[in-house]
Amino acid sequence: MVAFFCFKLLLLSEILSMFFSSKIISNYKPKRLAVKLNSKGEQFVVQGHPWVFSDNIIKINTDARSGDLAIIFSKNKNRVVGLGLYDGNSPIRIKMLHSSHEKAEINAAFFQSKIEVAYEKRQSLFETNTNSYRLLFGENDGFPGLIADVYASVLVVKIYSEIWLPYLESIISSLQQISEAKTVVIRLSRSLEKSKLHQLKNGEVVFGTLENEVVEFVEHGVNFSANVIKGHKTGYFLDHRANRKQVGEWSKGKTVLDVFSYAGGFSVHALANGAKEVTSLDISKQALEIALENGKLNDYSGIHRIIAGDAFSELKNLIKNKVTFDVVVIDPPSFAKQASEIDLAKKKYAQLADLGAKLTAKNGLLVLASCSSRVLSQVFFDINNYVLASSHRNYKVILKTGHDIDHPIAFPEGAYLKCGYYRFFN
């Protein structure tokens, strides 16, 4: 049995090797770089932070290339304090893989071990009626700039940096093995699509076959679909899974408004749990069509309405027409992708909290979420509390949540998702 298993892994490796040998132009073998940092940079590495910025580096090889192994030596003592991958195209010049005094060799076995640890962290999720999950969450699982999501039997690997090109073959082999995926799809960031170091195409199937780019999967017993070739990110947003389940459980017999609904995550859970009427609001008509189709994958008796348009304008129209809902969910995209956008983001969150309060019926539930990592959790909740207190409505914070279990947090900047549940009494 063991011999057969090893043969299977060897065969998979050979299949992937044949594919990638024709796709990666450069046969570049990563070099080992001797790196020294200033005191601030070294302190971050010792503390386990996964990022080293260019201005923290005081000594490094002049011929460094993306993907090279950066061996970071202590500034005052000639000992290794960390290992990372050099990224010549990013201000985060070194993406850390290992920060410890213990020796480590960066090879296929090293990545295999990290993938196994990540898989173990998701075990409790596997015990539910769910077959979609994030297997690798970038830096938080030790793979900076790399995401791996599983939708039923399809594994989608999204790559954000050239640093992974020399290691991709063995990593994908390990990911496929542990997830038991029958199909593997590669997704590339926009910057990586422009790279000349490979011939991979965004949305390319690199293992198995894909009969339909729209893949059906299950999330806590509710059926969904994701377009793994053309959909945002890897096709769907898995981070809100626990919040969608919670909203669904509190929506039975209710009227629900799902703002920035995209593919209808909150809407579909609400319908599947017996909501009387659900309205999905999004600026994308295409996303709303997906939301309608996702709803039809489940049995429900409620009404599913859609509104296509700018959320701020459409919410004001609903208020003007004196429409209210028992449950209002507002989950906008990131408003602060750069530090310069933080103040504007705060104003937008305040506006949404105000609009949401006006649309929530007596004894209703308002759910406000943020995925802007630059707007800290406490700041976000303080904004909500200030706005809701100014609304002259009695309310209570009944729940605050963050990431689901397949989105573990390993460093402060890795925590981006926050969600507050506010119950009104008048």
Phi and psi in degrees as a GROMACS rama.xvg file:
@    title "Ramachandran Plot"
@    xaxis  label "Phi"
@    yaxis  label "Psi"
@TYPE xy
-62.7401  -40.6774  VAL-2
-62.7389  -40.1552  ALA-3
-64.5544  -41.7477  PHE-4
-62.1567  -44.8691  PHE-5
-63.6954  -38.7641  CYS-6
-63.2575  -40.1696  PHE-7
-61.5725  -44.3366  LYS-8
-64.0586  -40.7897  LEU-9
-63.6852  -42.5442  LEU-10
-63.3348  -43.5706  LEU-11
-60.5921  -44.7188  LEU-12
-60.0785  -40.2969  SER-13
-67.1069  -39.0901  GLU-14
-62.9641  -47.9766  ILE-15
-64.6295  -38.2473  LEU-16
-61.5522  -43.6236  SER-17
-62.7514  -38.8205  MET-18
-67.1904  -51.1877  PHE-19
-71.1788  -27.9539  PHE-20
-61.9792  -26.9914  SER-21
-91.2637  -7.1824  SER-22
-108.636  -33.9225  LYS-23
-92.2083  111.779  ILE-24
-60.1044  -49.099  ILE-25
-87.0044  134.687  SER-26
-95.4339  27.9986  ASN-27
-57.0765  126.076  TYR-28
-98.4125  120.308  LYS-29
-55.8515  139.182  PRO-30
-90.5753  169.577  LYS-31
-102.332  125.137  ARG-32
-107.782  133.202  LEU-33
-90.3074  121.397  ALA-34
-126.547  138.049  VAL-35
-126.378  142.693  LYS-36
-115.854  163.728  LEU-37
-74.2419  174.879  ASN-38
-59.2735  -40.5703  SER-39
-64.1383  -46.4507  LYS-40
-63.5717  -43.0271  GLY-41
-64.1278  -38.2299  GLU-42
-61.3187  -42.5295  GLN-43
-62.6538  -41.9373  PHE-44
-63.7648  -46.5402  VAL-45
-61.2259  -34.2196  VAL-46
-79.4932  -3.35247  GLN-47
90.6976  13.2142  GLY-48
-71.7208  138.242  HIS-49
-84.4429  -0.0464936  PRO-50
-118.624  136.089  TRP-51
-123.46  116.788  VAL-52
-83.6569  156.951  PHE-53
-58.197  -35.7986  SER-54
-77.3232  -0.496267  ASP-55
-94.2774  -7.30655  ASN-56
-92.7027  127.029  ILE-57
-110.804  -14.9538  ILE-58
-153.803  128.771  LYS-59
-161.656  156.199  ILE-60
-57.5186  143.025  ASN-61
-77.7947  -19.3034  THR-62
-101.622  25.5148  ASP-63
-62.8572  139.587  ALA-64
-131.138  153.902  ARG-65
-56.3976  130.43  SER-66
102.803  -15.2901  GLY-67
-63.8553  148.241  ASP-68
-84.7448  115.964  LEU-69
-90.4051  117.61  ALA-70
-101.506  111.327  ILE-71
-93.967  120.689  ILE-72
-99.4252  148.06  PHE-73
-60.6383  144.114  SER-74
-65.2912  -40.2035  LYS-75
-101.919  -19.8942  ASN-76
-125.314  142.899  LYS-77
-83.6768  64.9503  ASN-78
-134.198  149.468  ARG-79
-78.1805  130.184  VAL-80
-113.446  -9.49234  VAL-81
-175.926  160.217  GLY-82
-128.533  139.741  LEU-83
-153.231  179.319  GLY-84
-109.623  131.876  LEU-85
-77.0437  132.56  TYR-86
-124.301  103.237  ASP-87
-75.6767  -7.45782  GLY-88
-106.369  9.37649  ASN-89
-135.231  145.611  SER-90
-63.3854  -25.0792  PRO-91
-81.4896  87.9182  ILE-92
-72.064  -30.1499  ARG-93
-127.144  124.205  ILE-94
-98.7398  115.596  LYS-95
-73.2487  141.01  MET-96
-113.338  -29.6075  LEU-97
-152.524  122.759  HIS-98
-127.086  94.2802  SER-99
-168.601  156.329  SER-100
-76.3956  -14.9195  HIS-101
-73.3411  140.85  GLU-102
-70.4752  148.199  LYS-103
-149.384  146.133  ALA-104
-114.4  124.199  GLU-105
-82.9178  101.266  ILE-106
-149.85  -171.644  ASN-107
-59.558  -39.189  ALA-108
-65.562  -36.7215  ALA-109
-61.2229  -48.4419  PHE-110
-68.4006  -37.6943  PHE-111
-58.9699  -42.8397  GLN-112
-63.1325  -43.0817  SER-113
-64.2082  -38.3426  LYS-114
-65.8635  -40.2855  ILE-115
-62.7935  -40.446  GLU-116
-64.1953  -43.0764  VAL-117
-61.9314  -42.6699  ALA-118
-62.1872  -40.4387  TYR-119
-62.662  -35.1303  GLU-120
-63.8236  -22.8469  LYS-121
-94.3744  4.87638  ARG-122
-56.1383  -41.9226  GLN-123
-64.7545  -29.3984  SER-124
-69.4419  -35.7828  LEU-125
-66.4576  -18.7788  PHE-126
-82.0919  -4.78788  GLU-127
-99.2053  173.153  THR-128
-80.6114  68.7277  ASN-129
-141.402  129.649  THR-130
-126.401  26.72  ASN-131
-130.145  132.64  SER-132
-165.144  160.076  TYR-133
-90.8859  114.946  ARG-134
-82.3405  -38.0952  LEU-135
-128.247  127.868  LEU-136
-114.292  63.2226  PHE-137
50.5571  -134.069  GLY-138
-55.494  -33.5861  GLU-139
-66.5473  -20.3197  ASN-140
-112.372  12.5493  ASP-141
86.2864  16.6779  GLY-142
-127.881  71.5001  PHE-143
-58.5  126.095  PRO-144
81.7278  19.8697  GLY-145
-142.694  130.524  LEU-146
-123.701  141.534  ILE-147
-134.547  117.472  ALA-148
-116.984  143.9  ASP-149
-114.655  128.11  VAL-150
-121.756  101.828  TYR-151
56.1149  -113.007  ALA-152
-100.771  11.1944  SER-153
-110.984  125.341  VAL-154
-100.975  126.33  LEU-155
-114.36  119.037  VAL-156
-108.53  118.329  VAL-157
-107.376  129.906  LYS-158
-115.304  133.311  ILE-159
-111.482  -4.73566  TYR-160
-147.5  147.862  SER-161
-65.3181  -16.1113  GLU-162
-58.6083  -23.8975  ILE-163
-89.2559  -11.3556  TRP-164
-55.7248  -43.872  LEU-165
-69.3773  -15.2282  PRO-166
-113.119  0.117468  TYR-167
-63.1818  -40.7715  LEU-168
-57.2228  -50.7115  GLU-169
-70.7256  -34.9936  SER-170
-65.9702  -45.7211  ILE-171
-64.8544  -38.0106  ILE-172
-58.5989  -45.508  SER-173
-66.8984  -41.4681  SER-174
-63.0733  -42.9194  LEU-175
-65.3443  -40.5993  GLN-176
-62.2715  -49.4886  GLN-177
-75.8406  -29.5833  ILE-178
-86.4885  -15.6519  SER-179
58.2967  33.1151  GLU-180
-69.5074  142.293  ALA-181
-91.4788  -15.9978  LYS-182
-139.601  140.158  THR-183
-125.086  126.332  VAL-184
-115.359  137.171  VAL-185
-100.642  128.867  ILE-186
-116.367  140.75  ARG-187
-120.023  143.727  LEU-188
-67.8907  162.587  SER-189
-59.3006  -40.5498  ARG-190
-66.5497  -36.8037  SER-191
-73.9009  -27.9104  LEU-192
-60.7805  -30.0988  GLU-193
-86.0261  -8.36904  LYS-194
-65.0796  143.846  SER-195
-98.8884  7.72689  LYS-196
-90.6323  3.63533  LEU-197
-153.947  170.389  HIS-198
-120.868  19.2983  GLN-199
-69.5087  148.933  LEU-200
-115.13  141.86  LYS-201
-61.208  127.043  ASN-202
87.3576  12.3986  GLY-203
-80.1774  138.1  GLU-204
-84.9751  118.527  VAL-205
-107.966  -6.01968  VAL-206
-153.573  135.474  PHE-207
73.7008  -160.3  GLY-208
-130.242  156.23  THR-209
-127.592  104.874  LEU-210
-71.9905  -32.9532  GLU-211
-142.611  129.389  ASN-212
-68.8006  -16.3219  GLU-213
-93.4427  113.453  VAL-214
-107.754  129.573  VAL-215
-88.9203  142.856  GLU-216
-149.314  174.39  PHE-217
-121.917  138.528  VAL-218
-130.651  104.487  GLU-219
50.1113  45.8798  HIS-220
82.8109  -2.98933  GLY-221
-104.299  133.602  VAL-222
-86.0848  137.28  ASN-223
-139.38  174.942  PHE-224
-140.951  154.546  SER-225
-139.011  137.16  ALA-226
-86.7991  102.361  ASN-227
-78.2408  -8.2249  VAL-228
-98.348  -43.4403  ILE-229
-114.89  -10.9629  LYS-230
-68.9858  160.879  GLY-231
-57.6138  145.123  HIS-232
56.0399  -111.268  LYS-233
-103.494  2.68612  THR-234
127.639  -21.1163  GLY-235
-161.383  166.625  TYR-236
-109.873  106.49  PHE-237
-86.6746  -15.4771  LEU-238
-65.1722  -27.1054  ASP-239
-91.0964  11.4051  HIS-240
-50.4482  -51.3764  ARG-241
-63.4057  -37.1446  ALA-242
-69.128  -37.651  ASN-243
-63.0562  -41.9149  ARG-244
-61.8003  -43.5734  LYS-245
-64.7359  -45.7276  GLN-246
-61.0111  -41.316  VAL-247
-58.5884  -44.3401  GLY-248
-65.3567  -26.9519  GLU-249
-97.3316  11.8763  TRP-250
-108.963  0.0778086  SER-251
-59.2352  124.513  LYS-252
74.1345  8.76237  GLY-253
-104.009  164.335  LYS-254
-97.0821  135.548  THR-255
-130.001  137.943  VAL-256
-116.606  121.708  LEU-257
-111.301  104.442  ASP-258
-95.8667  138.085  VAL-259
60.4487  50.7038  PHE-260
-72.613  -22.1814  SER-261
48.8428  -117.398  TYR-262
-86.3282  12.3379  ALA-263
83.2224  31.4062  GLY-264
-54.0941  -56.7852  GLY-265
-68.7459  -38.8133  PHE-266
-59.2749  -47.5025  SER-267
-68.2358  -40.0725  VAL-268
-62.039  -39.6042  HIS-269
-64.3999  -46.1012  ALA-270
-61.9983  -45.1572  LEU-271
-65.1241  -22.4217  ALA-272
-99.4782  14.1202  ASN-273
93.7138  22.5417  GLY-274
-62.6296  144.802  ALA-275
-74.1083  -42.8681  LYS-276
-153.089  133.569  GLU-277
-126.488  133.678  VAL-278
-116.248  120.412  THR-279
-98.9917  127.326  SER-280
-121.205  124.323  LEU-281
-155.76  154.76  ASP-282
-76.0341  -20.5486  ILE-283
-95.3216  116.733  SER-284
-65.6343  -35.3195  LYS-285
-63.5071  -42.4875  GLN-286
-63.1198  -39.2061  ALA-287
-66.4681  -34.6164  LEU-288
-64.448  -38.4956  GLU-289
-65.2832  -39.4856  ILE-290
-60.5412  -42.9603  ALA-291
-62.6344  -43.36  LEU-292
-66.4258  -39.0777  GLU-293
-62.4403  -38.7531  ASN-294
-60.2692  -40.5835  GLY-295
-70.0786  -13.0327  LYS-296
-73.4478  -7.95154  LEU-297
-124.245  159.654  ASN-298
-85.758  124.534  ASP-299
-152.844  155.578  TYR-300
-111.753  -8.04398  SER-301
-76.5254  177.65  GLY-302
-99.5788  134.831  ILE-303
-114.145  108.943  HIS-304
-104.143  158.536  ARG-305
-131.691  148.423  ILE-306
-131.442  121.22  ILE-307
-101.866  121.011  ALA-308
162.882  176.19  GLY-309
-64.5015  128.552  ASP-310
-58.6639  -46.5429  ALA-311
-61.4173  -43.3831  PHE-312
-68.5084  -44.4566  SER-313
-67.9964  -35.3272  GLU-314
-65.7314  -39.3129  LEU-315
-64.9521  -36.4102  LYS-316
-65.0694  -41.1256  ASN-317
-63.5436  -41.4057  LEU-318
-64.2398  -42.3127  ILE-319
-58.9114  -35.8892  LYS-320
-89.1026  9.36087  ASN-321
57.165  40.6376  LYS-322
-92.8589  137.14  VAL-323
-132.73  163.299  THR-324
-133.976  150.679  PHE-325
-69.9776  -35.2873  ASP-326
-131.32  126.64  VAL-327
-122.765  122.748  VAL-328
-115.283  124.256  VAL-329
-123.692  107.358  ILE-330
-127.44  79.8677  ASP-331
-77.153  164.353  PRO-332
-69.1126  174.028  PRO-333
-63.2994  129.246  SER-334
-96.4641  -10.0993  PHE-335
-134.704  77.5771  ALA-336
-81.1222  -15.2265  LYS-337
-130.721  155.17  GLN-338
-59.0105  -32.5606  ALA-339
-68.0083  -13.3875  SER-340
-98.4043  -0.256287  GLU-341
-60.8611  -47.8695  ILE-342
-62.0064  -42.0958  ASP-343
-65.5353  -38.7189  LEU-344
-60.6549  -43.1205  ALA-345
-59.9592  -41.1083  LYS-346
-64.7491  -39.29  LYS-347
-67.0519  -40.7808  LYS-348
-63.4953  -38.8205  TYR-349
-64.1882  -42.0127  ALA-350
-61.5045  -43.9315  GLN-351
-66.6856  -38.3357  LEU-352
-62.997  -41.0427  ALA-353
-65.9603  -46.571  ASP-354
-63.9366  -41.5136  LEU-355
-62.5912  -40.972  GLY-356
-62.7412  -37.8648  ALA-357
-72.4744  -20.4289  LYS-358
-96.7321  -8.79724  LEU-359
-88.605  127.067  THR-360
-70.8886  169.486  ALA-361
-57.9544  135.142  LYS-362
63.5193  18.3611  ASN-363
-85.4001  173.223  GLY-364
-118.242  127.334  LEU-365
-111.756  125.102  LEU-366
-114.916  118.039  VAL-367
-116.528  130.337  LEU-368
-129.447  158.558  ALA-369
-143.936  137.813  SER-370
-117.861  19.9042  CYS-371
-87.2027  106.51  SER-372
-64.7597  -26.6624  SER-373
-76.1927  -17.6  ARG-374
-97.1202  106.447  VAL-375
-64.7264  155.141  LEU-376
-54.4769  -49.0784  SER-377
-63.8933  -37.3559  GLN-378
-62.3304  -45.2653  VAL-379
-61.1174  -47.6623  PHE-380
-67.6629  -32.9721  PHE-381
-65.4902  -40.4512  ASP-382
-60.234  -47.6001  ILE-383
-60.0345  -46.0363  ASN-384
-63.1427  -40.6413  ASN-385
-63.4737  -46.7074  TYR-386
-66.8617  -45.3722  VAL-387
-68.4733  -34.098  LEU-388
-66.2295  -29.9806  ALA-389
-79.8671  -8.73115  SER-390
-82.258  -6.98721  SER-391
62.0696  28.895  HIS-392
-113.665  140.779  ARG-393
-77.4538  129.167  ASN-394
-146.884  165.092  TYR-395
-138.819  136.738  LYS-396
-78.9752  113.652  VAL-397
-101.01  -13.5454  ILE-398
-166.503  140.341  LEU-399
-128.273  130.902  LYS-400
-132.403  168.479  THR-401
-132.661  -133.439  GLY-402
-75.006  151.159  HIS-403
-75.7647  171.485  ASP-404
-62.1636  -26.5408  ILE-405
-87.0633  9.49386  ASP-406
-125.36  64.1651  HIS-407
-66.0622  153.737  PRO-408
-110.932  121.171  ILE-409
-111.553  -11.1622  ALA-410
-155.9  156.124  PHE-411
-52.3518  -45.4738  PRO-412
-69.9664  -12.8066  GLU-413
-76.0672  -13.2638  GLY-414
-92.8704  107.551  ALA-415
-118.052  -29.4951  TYR-416
-89.6316  130.666  LEU-417
-143.539  145.463  LYS-418
-146.573  129.17  CYS-419
-117.774  139.061  GLY-420
-110.323  122.464  TYR-421
-122.31  119.161  TYR-422
-99.7557  124.574  ARG-423
-93.4051  150.877  PHE-424
-118.807  -0.589663  PHE-425
